[in-house]
Amino acid sequence: MSPHTSVAAARCCARCQGPLEAGDLRCAVCGLAAPLDRGPAPPPVQVLRCTECGAAVSYSAEAQAPKCRFCGAVTRLEQPVDPIEQADWLLPFAVSPEQADQALRQWMAGLGFFRPSDLARAATVEGLQPIWWAGWIVSADVIVSWTADSNAGARRSPWAPHAGQTQLPFRNLLLSASRGLSLDEARELAPAFQLDRAVPAAHRGQQQLGPAGAVLEQFDAQRSAARKIVSERIAASAEAALKQGVIPGSTFRNVHVAVLLRALETRRVALPSYVLAYRYSGRSYRAVVHGQDGRRVTGTAPIAWGKVALVIAGALAVVVLVIAVVALARAR
């Protein structure tokens, strides 16, 4: 079975008939409180909770971590009262720590003119943390209501109004459930993950799936929290889908969509990455290297303000020169 294989739900919501999964406190589609699941309670767990970003990672007595793997802030040991959801699937690392360090240097060297020229050489890596961050693999059926202007039927006017409603399937969307990564970081990394290589998370102790010291980020949010994220992601991508034959015409403007979820199935997946802290000119920065594709790197980097000032000064000089030439031409 793969992480994107559909699994029939044993329970359904009493209001919308959406599938309920183990651990759901509310329906992930309509939000109705779910009937109490009297299955076996998960064993209590201890986590390390960051006092700054709030991310929680798995705890082991052998690998205590006084600092957050994501942001470097202080962590504290915590035993949550509510059950912590666990990853169903885990993607193995394909990038070694040495390759991650090299990928960071290559990323620095390719950031462009407005970054310090010696960034890749002078930056000092202060921490390289392998981590599996939390994500959802989502399949959903949605009804999309839309309004738009297009050139179809416009006649004398360049635009004509249109509206409609259509059902669209979305399969195997990868969404972030991480508290340690920003949404922008997660979006940058997500497209390159090889979901077909996922293995059951239970095999982690039986196979070497990552470098020594790699930890799992815990799923703090219940699955129903994915509803808002899924709706926002689908609304953002529905416009492009509607323009491929649903909205009549070939040119469009004022496209607006509203999304109604009809079914939502999720799988919890742990996604491999390296979080690197580096220092340049006395300041700290963070970068994240993809754990399966070292060409994917995202993060923050210093700006060479001297170069910015030079470009602005050059542009102003050109403007002044043009004004002077125009004034001289008029004077003649």
Summary of the structure (lengths in Angstrom):
residues: 332
radius of gyration: 25.2
end to end distance: 82.3
largest distance: 92.9
contacts: 983
relative contact order: 0.21
helix: 26%
strand: 34%
